[in-house]
Amino acid sequence: MNPLPNNPANPPKVGLGFSALPTVMMVIGAILCAIGGLKSFSQDHGVDFGISWLLAFMFFLSIALGCLFLVLIHHLTDAGWSVGIRRFNEHIAALLFPHLAILFLPIALLAPKIYGWMTIDPTTDNTVAAKLPVFTKPGFWIASAVLFGIWWLLTSQLKRWSLQQDQTGAAECTHKMRFHSGWGIVAFAVSLTFSGVLWMKSLQHEWYSAMYGVYFFASSVWVALATVYILTVRLKRQGVLSGVFQDSSYYFIGVLFFAFTLFQAYTEFAQYFVVWNANMPTETFWYLIRENGSWWCVSMVLIFGHFMIPFFILLPVSVKSRAKIVIPVCLWAWAMHALDLAFNILPGHHQDGYPLRWIGLELGCFLFMGGFLARALSKNFAKHAPYPQKDPRLLEAMGVNMNTANDLAGSNPAEANG
């Protein structure tokens, strides 16, 4: 009989092993942001600083939202294999408030410069008038506050009951997390769609797309799965998850990563197909702009780099469990997701091509936000047990056969009846 894997009552609290890297990223990012920001405010009143900040913000927001979805699905499906990775997914999702809310403040302050519709009189533009009262300055700020409020309520409740489960192991904790996941999946779908439309799609407010929310959802989960795969491998190699995450479970993350590679590509193609086939100038202009200058080259990179390369690499069954192959694909996914967001955000202000002159500012925003969030994540992760201690599916995650678990507990039904 195999012994039960070690699961101490008070496991050591460990960090993610980032050391001083987040601080270094923040310092370098702050310097690049300061240099680029001074240049931007002197040339265009801070428009490009705001756009670059928005680009980095949407990148990290999408990762946090994707991890929140993984937590919700874990509870709704009563999954066993994902118990070991649930805790750090909860911590990443919890970055939505207050950390990402703090990072949103520059966008809120520069919104009148970033979003052109804020300076348009609704009486002269039906595309703005149709979106009132949200498409006003107060409406934008109030709607943004509501979104962060929904995410705070959802993530705080899921994390609260998860940590309480570690202490008591009561069935109530599991029921509460399932309850909050039930209403939360609806609130998640609405809030994610609204955030993508309000903060990203509205940069070109005249454009309509019924697929945009689905596209942003698919992209968020795709990049979140890449992040989860990397963190899982790192924590497993450190021995943190060695008892609660089986090597065979890498396949499940890999197959989800592969599935969302297909789903994300489908949403982008479906959006393009519907818009282009309808051939309405009020819709096709969005794609026509992205055929100008270097944007055409960016679109070709996305077709091959965002879909075809990951698709063919991840296609074999055995590859999905091989970290040496999948981790480079995950890092590539980060780059492609950032480029895809740039393809959505930047052409509204730079229609002639990718603004390479602002690449330093964009890099600075990514480094500063990445360091800030990585530091907060590592700090929160170190405060608590690295994985759920009394989840009802913990034995299943450990790979312990239920008959073996009953033997260890002295209550095997088969022996009692035999």
C-alpha positions, 0 to 999 in steps of 0.5 A: 500500500502506498503511503499518503503523501506528506500533507502537514497541518501547518505547511511552510509558507514559501514564496515564488522565488522571484527574489529581487527581480520584481524590484529591478523590473520596477526600477528599470520600468520607472526610468523608461516610463519617466523618459518616455512620459516626458517626451510624450507630454511635451509632444502630444500632451501625454496621449502616447503615454496613456496609450502605452500604459493602457496596452500594458494594463490590458495585458496584465488585466487579461492574465488576472481575468483568465486566472479568475475564470480558471478558479470559477471553472474549478469550483463549478466542475468540482475538478480534482486535478486542479486543486494544487494550482488553485491557490496561486490562481486565486492570488493572481485573480486577487490582483484585480483589486486593489493592485490593478485598480491602482494601476488603472488610475493613470488611464482614468486621469488621461481618459479624455486624451486617450478616448476621442469620444469624450470630446465629441458632442453627442448631438452631432454623433449618433455613435456616441449618443447611442452609448449614453450615459456610459460614453460620458466622463462620469459614465466612464469613471462610474462604469470602471469603478463598478467593474473593479467593485464586481471583481473585488467582491468575487475574488475576495469571497473566493479567497476568503472561503478558500483560506477558511477551508484551510483552517476548518475543512468545513463543507460550508467553505466548499459550498460557499465557493461553489455558490459564489462561482455560480453567480460569479461566472455570470458576473465574470462574463458580463464584466469581462465583456464590458471591460474589453469594450469600454477600455479597448474597443471604444478607442474607435467607438464607431466600430461595432462587433458582436464577437469582441467580448468572446475574443477578449475572453478567449485571449485572456484565458489563453495567456492565463493558461500559458502563465499557469503552466510556467508557474506550475512547472516552477513550483513543482521543480521547487518541490512546493507542489510535488505532493499535490500535482501529478506529472500527468496533470501537465497534460490537462493544462496543455490540452486546455492551452491547445484548445484555447489556441484554436478557440482564440483563432476562431473568434478572431477569424469569425469576427473578421469573416462577419465584418468583411463579408457584410462589407459595411463601411461603418465596420470594415474601416477597422480592418482597412486601417490595419492594412496600412503601413507596418500594420499589415506585417503585424497582422501576418505575424499574428496569423502565423505566430499567434495561431499556426506556430503554437497549434502545430507545436502543441498538436502531438499528444505527448508534447503537452506534458513536456515542459521543455517544449511547452514553456517556450511556447508559453513565453511566445504566447506572452509576446503574441498576446502583447502584439495582438493587444497592440494590434487592437489598441495602437492603430486608433492613434497610429494609423500609418504603422506600428509606432516603433519610436515609442517602443521604449515607453511601452517596454517601460510600462510592461516592466513597471507593471510586471514588477509591481504585480509580481512583487505583490503576488510573491508577497501574498503567496508567501503569507499562506499555504501554497495549496489548499490544505483541506479541499475535499478533492485533495487526495484525488489531486495527490493521486491517492486511490480512494480505497487506499485513503479509506484504509489509512482512515480505518474506514474502508467500506469494502473491508467492513462488508467483507 
